[in-house]
Amino acid sequence: MIGLAPGTKVFLACQPIDLRAGFDGLAAKVQQIIGADPFSGHVFIFRSKRGHYLKGLYWDGSGLCLFAKRLERHKFVWPPIVDGTLTLTPAQLALLVEAMDWRRTIAPPAPPRPMLV
């Protein structure tokens, strides 16, 4: 799995797309579907129609990284097919890639900032 920098957001496009697209095609989908800059340093995840294949696009500062995973059996756990996107945590992304149910994972609240007295 990619080690993500703190503050990196993970965007999941809820609508299935044609995953024959490569770097440029997915970068265009990021702009069209998600409405974000593909060179922002965030991770963008796209799903296949059947739900067993995903592709991700990530700008690491020197170039675009494209990763893909296809499950031989079963399907990934996806949100309902609706327009728009979801924002996942890096931990939820790790669960999604492992084909685990990421929806039941709830991040604990952030601890309060320490204050000098």
C-alpha positions as CSV (number, residue, x, y, z in Angstrom):
1,M,0.0,0.0,0.0
2,I,1.1,3.6,-0.6
3,G,2.3,5.5,2.4
4,L,0.3,8.6,2.4
5,A,1.4,11.9,3.8
6,P,-0.6,13.4,6.7
7,G,-3.5,15.5,5.4
8,T,-3.9,13.4,2.2
9,K,-7.5,13.0,1.3
10,V,-8.9,10.0,-0.4
11,F,-11.8,10.6,-2.8
12,L,-14.0,7.7,-4.0
13,A,-16.1,8.2,-7.1
14,C,-19.4,6.4,-6.4
15,Q,-20.4,6.0,-10.1
16,P,-18.8,3.1,-12.0
17,I,-16.6,4.2,-14.9
18,D,-14.9,2.5,-17.9
19,L,-11.6,1.5,-16.4
20,R,-9.8,1.1,-19.7
21,A,-8.6,4.6,-19.1
22,G,-5.0,5.2,-18.2
23,F,-3.2,8.2,-16.6
24,D,-4.6,10.9,-18.8
25,G,-8.1,9.5,-19.0
26,L,-8.4,9.1,-15.2
27,A,-6.9,12.6,-14.6
28,A,-9.7,13.9,-16.8
29,K,-12.2,11.9,-14.8
30,V,-10.9,13.4,-11.6
31,Q,-11.6,16.9,-13.0
32,Q,-15.0,16.0,-14.6
33,I,-16.5,13.6,-11.9
34,I,-14.8,14.6,-8.7
35,G,-14.2,18.3,-9.5
36,A,-10.7,18.2,-8.1
37,D,-7.1,18.8,-9.3
38,P,-5.5,15.4,-10.1
39,F,-2.1,16.9,-9.2
40,S,-3.2,18.0,-5.7
41,G,-1.5,15.1,-4.0
42,H,-4.7,13.4,-3.0
43,V,-5.8,9.9,-3.9
44,F,-8.7,9.3,-6.3
45,I,-10.4,5.9,-6.5
46,F,-12.6,4.7,-9.3
47,R,-14.7,1.5,-9.4
48,S,-15.7,-0.9,-12.2
49,K,-19.3,-1.6,-13.1
50,R,-19.2,-5.2,-11.7
51,G,-17.4,-4.0,-8.5
52,H,-14.5,-6.4,-8.6
53,Y,-11.9,-4.0,-10.0
54,L,-10.6,-0.6,-8.9
55,K,-8.1,1.9,-10.1
56,G,-6.5,4.7,-8.1
57,L,-4.6,7.8,-9.2
58,Y,-2.1,9.7,-7.0
59,W,0.3,12.5,-7.6
60,D,3.4,11.9,-5.5
61,G,5.2,15.2,-6.4
62,S,7.3,13.8,-9.2
63,G,4.6,12.0,-11.4
64,L,1.3,10.3,-11.4
65,C,1.0,6.9,-9.9
66,L,-1.6,4.5,-11.2
67,F,-2.6,1.5,-9.2
68,A,-5.2,-1.2,-9.9
69,K,-6.5,-4.2,-8.1
70,R,-8.9,-6.9,-9.4
71,L,-10.4,-9.5,-7.1
72,E,-10.6,-13.0,-8.5
73,R,-13.5,-13.9,-6.3
74,H,-16.0,-11.7,-4.6
75,K,-16.4,-7.9,-4.9
76,F,-15.1,-4.9,-3.1
77,V,-17.5,-3.3,-0.6
78,W,-18.8,-0.1,-2.3
79,P,-21.2,2.6,-1.3
80,P,-24.6,2.8,-3.1
81,I,-24.3,4.0,-6.7
82,V,-25.2,7.6,-6.5
83,D,-23.8,10.8,-8.1
84,G,-20.9,12.4,-6.4
85,T,-18.0,11.2,-4.3
86,L,-17.2,10.1,-0.8
87,T,-14.1,11.1,1.2
88,L,-12.4,8.2,2.9
89,T,-9.7,8.1,5.5
90,P,-6.4,6.5,4.7
91,A,-7.3,3.7,7.0
92,Q,-10.6,3.1,5.2
93,L,-8.7,3.1,1.9
94,A,-6.5,0.3,3.3
95,L,-9.6,-1.7,4.3
96,L,-11.2,-1.1,0.9
97,V,-8.1,-2.4,-1.0
98,E,-8.1,-5.4,1.3
99,A,-11.7,-6.0,0.3
100,M,-12.9,-5.6,3.8
101,D,-16.0,-3.7,4.9
102,W,-14.6,-0.2,5.4
103,R,-18.0,1.3,6.1
104,R,-18.1,0.0,9.7
105,T,-14.8,1.7,10.6
106,I,-15.3,4.8,12.6
107,A,-12.3,7.0,13.3
108,P,-11.9,8.1,16.9
109,P,-12.3,11.8,17.5
110,A,-9.1,13.8,17.2
111,P,-7.4,14.5,20.5
112,P,-7.5,18.0,21.8
113,R,-4.4,20.1,21.1
114,P,-2.1,20.4,24.1
115,M,-1.9,23.9,25.5
116,L,1.0,25.4,27.4
117,V,0.0,27.0,30.7
